[in-house]
């Protein structure tokens, strides 16, 4: 049996579940337990906290790559917030700029408005690159190609960014290509199959997921 909501949502996107199966594809967890934190969510970098899937608390043992449980995210999110709040009671720590230290954004020389079509097109390109070359199954050749294409796209986006008025979409696009490059470079550096990272050309045989 299925719920009316499931039926209506599938119907809305053109899938009639009375005639065909619901298509299912695997999801890639790009950020998965990469940042080790302490019991307050603090990383080894001063003033940098990590909570949730990107963090690794070790609470569930060595086999748990990321802090993905809802309860763990809730507990560590609360603990990190409390720790941050306690440190900022008397103002920000030394070296942390305040709002008054940040100059007002000057876009007087920017004449172009951000083009939603360009932003959407570039974002789709990034998503395609990440899915096909930096997805669940990886190889050195795929990762190298992803990095080359992302670097080219990064240059195009940076040029666009420098002469265009800011928008949420433009900022998100610029961040997306930067993050894609970081993930691609880290994935190429890691030549072993460990956890969610599967290399068909792995130096340890590439025939298993741990």
C-alpha positions as CSV (number, residue, x, y, z in Angstrom):
1,X,0.0,0.0,0.0
2,X,1.1,3.6,-0.5
3,X,-0.1,6.9,0.8
4,X,-2.2,9.4,-1.2
5,X,0.5,11.9,-0.7
6,X,3.1,9.6,-2.4
7,X,0.7,9.0,-5.3
8,X,-0.1,12.7,-5.8
9,X,3.6,13.8,-5.6
10,X,4.6,11.2,-8.1
11,X,1.7,12.2,-10.3
12,X,2.8,15.8,-10.1
13,X,6.2,15.0,-11.7
14,X,4.8,12.7,-14.3
15,X,5.1,9.3,-12.7
16,X,1.9,7.1,-12.4
17,X,2.8,4.6,-9.7
18,X,-0.2,2.5,-10.7
19,X,1.5,1.8,-14.1
20,X,5.2,2.0,-13.3
21,X,7.7,1.8,-10.5
22,X,9.1,4.8,-8.7
23,X,12.7,5.4,-10.0
24,X,15.3,5.2,-7.3
25,X,18.9,6.3,-7.6
26,X,21.7,6.1,-5.0
27,X,22.6,9.3,-3.2
28,X,26.2,10.5,-2.9
29,X,27.3,11.9,0.5
30,X,30.1,14.2,-0.5
31,X,30.7,15.4,3.1
32,X,30.8,12.4,5.3
33,X,32.7,12.5,8.6
34,X,35.7,14.5,7.4
35,X,36.1,16.8,10.4
36,X,37.1,15.4,13.8
37,X,35.6,17.3,16.7
38,X,35.7,17.1,20.5
39,X,32.7,16.8,22.9
40,X,31.8,20.5,22.1
41,X,31.9,20.3,18.4
42,X,35.3,22.1,18.2
43,X,37.7,21.2,15.4
44,X,41.5,21.5,15.5
45,X,41.2,24.9,13.9
46,X,40.4,27.7,16.4
47,X,36.8,29.0,16.2
48,X,35.8,26.4,13.6
49,X,33.0,24.1,14.7
50,X,31.5,21.1,12.8
51,X,28.2,19.5,13.5
52,X,26.2,16.8,11.7
53,X,27.2,14.8,8.6
54,X,30.4,16.8,8.0
55,X,31.7,16.0,11.6
56,X,33.1,12.9,13.1
57,X,32.7,12.6,16.9
58,X,33.6,8.9,17.3
59,X,30.5,8.4,19.4
60,X,29.4,5.4,17.4
61,X,32.8,3.8,17.1
62,X,35.4,3.6,14.3
63,X,32.9,2.2,11.8
64,X,30.7,5.2,11.8
65,X,32.1,7.6,9.3
66,X,29.9,10.6,10.1
67,X,27.8,12.0,12.9
68,X,24.6,11.4,10.9
69,X,22.2,10.3,13.6
70,X,19.4,12.8,14.4
71,X,20.0,12.5,18.1
72,X,23.7,13.0,17.8
73,X,23.2,16.1,15.5
74,X,20.7,17.5,18.0
75,X,23.0,16.9,21.0
76,X,26.2,18.2,19.4
77,X,24.4,21.1,17.8
78,X,23.2,22.2,21.2
79,X,26.6,21.7,22.8
80,X,28.3,23.6,20.1
81,X,25.9,26.5,20.4
82,X,26.3,26.6,24.2
83,X,30.1,26.6,23.8
84,X,30.0,29.4,21.2
85,X,27.6,31.4,23.4
86,X,29.8,31.1,26.5
87,X,32.9,32.3,24.6
88,X,31.1,35.4,23.2
89,X,29.5,36.6,26.4
90,X,32.1,39.4,26.8
91,X,32.4,40.0,23.0
92,X,34.2,38.0,20.2
93,X,37.5,36.4,21.0
94,X,40.7,38.3,19.8
95,X,41.2,38.2,16.1
96,X,37.5,37.7,15.2
97,X,36.2,40.7,13.2
98,X,33.0,42.4,14.3
99,X,30.3,43.8,12.1
100,X,31.8,47.3,12.6
101,X,35.2,46.1,11.3
102,X,33.7,45.0,7.9
103,X,33.4,47.8,5.4
104,X,30.1,48.4,3.6
105,X,29.7,46.5,0.4
106,X,30.5,48.7,-2.6
107,X,28.8,47.8,-5.9
108,X,28.8,51.3,-7.4
109,X,31.0,50.1,-10.3
110,X,28.9,47.0,-11.0
111,X,26.4,47.4,-13.8
112,X,25.2,43.9,-14.5
113,X,22.4,42.1,-12.7
114,X,22.9,38.4,-12.2
115,X,21.4,36.3,-14.9
116,X,19.3,33.4,-13.5
117,X,19.7,31.4,-16.7
118,X,23.5,31.6,-16.5
119,X,23.5,30.7,-12.8
120,X,21.2,27.8,-13.3
121,X,23.1,26.5,-16.3
122,X,26.5,26.6,-14.5
123,X,25.0,25.0,-11.4
124,X,23.6,22.1,-13.4
125,X,27.1,21.7,-15.1
126,X,28.7,21.5,-11.6
127,X,26.1,18.9,-10.5
128,X,26.7,16.8,-13.6
129,X,30.4,16.9,-13.2
130,X,30.2,15.9,-9.5
131,X,27.7,13.1,-10.2
132,X,29.4,11.5,-13.2
133,X,33.1,12.0,-12.3
134,X,33.1,12.4,-8.5
135,X,30.2,10.2,-7.7
136,X,29.9,6.8,-6.0
137,X,32.4,5.1,-8.3
138,X,35.6,7.0,-9.0
139,X,38.8,6.7,-10.9
140,X,41.9,8.8,-11.3
141,X,41.0,9.7,-14.9
142,X,37.5,10.8,-13.9
143,X,38.7,12.9,-11.0
144,X,41.4,14.6,-13.1
145,X,38.8,15.4,-15.8
146,X,36.4,16.8,-13.1
147,X,39.2,19.0,-11.7
148,X,40.1,20.4,-15.1
149,X,36.5,21.2,-16.0
150,X,35.8,22.7,-12.6
151,X,38.9,24.9,-12.8
152,X,37.7,26.2,-16.2
153,X,34.3,26.8,-14.8
154,X,35.7,28.5,-11.7
155,X,37.5,31.0,-13.9
156,X,34.3,31.8,-15.8
157,X,32.3,32.1,-12.7
158,X,34.9,34.3,-11.0
159,X,34.9,36.7,-14.0
160,X,31.1,36.8,-13.9
161,X,31.2,37.4,-10.1
162,X,33.6,40.3,-10.3
163,X,31.4,42.4,-12.6
164,X,27.9,41.4,-11.4
165,X,25.8,42.6,-8.6
166,X,25.5,40.1,-5.8
167,X,22.6,37.7,-5.4
168,X,22.0,34.6,-3.3
169,X,22.2,32.5,-6.5
170,X,25.5,34.0,-7.6
171,X,27.1,33.5,-4.2
172,X,25.8,29.9,-4.0
173,X,27.2,29.2,-7.5
174,X,30.7,30.6,-6.6
175,X,30.7,28.5,-3.4
176,X,29.5,25.4,-5.2
177,X,32.4,25.4,-7.7
178,X,34.9,26.1,-4.9
179,X,33.6,23.2,-2.8
180,X,33.5,20.9,-5.9
181,X,37.2,21.6,-6.5
182,X,38.1,20.9,-2.9
183,X,36.2,17.5,-3.0
184,X,37.6,16.5,-6.3
185,X,41.2,17.3,-5.3
186,X,40.8,15.5,-2.0
187,X,39.2,12.5,-3.8
188,X,42.1,12.3,-6.3
189,X,44.6,12.4,-3.5
190,X,42.9,9.5,-1.7
191,X,43.8,6.4,-3.8
192,X,42.3,3.8,-1.5
193,X,38.7,2.6,-1.2
194,X,37.6,3.5,2.3
195,X,34.1,4.0,3.6
196,X,32.0,5.9,1.0
197,X,35.0,6.4,-1.3
198,X,35.3,3.7,-3.9
199,X,38.1,3.8,-6.4
200,X,38.1,1.3,-9.3
201,X,41.8,1.9,-9.6
202,X,42.4,1.7,-5.9
203,X,46.0,0.9,-4.7
204,X,44.5,-1.7,-2.4
205,X,42.7,-3.5,-5.2
206,X,39.6,-1.4,-5.4
207,X,37.3,-4.4,-5.0
208,X,35.7,-3.6,-1.7
209,X,33.9,-1.0,0.3
210,X,34.8,-0.7,4.0
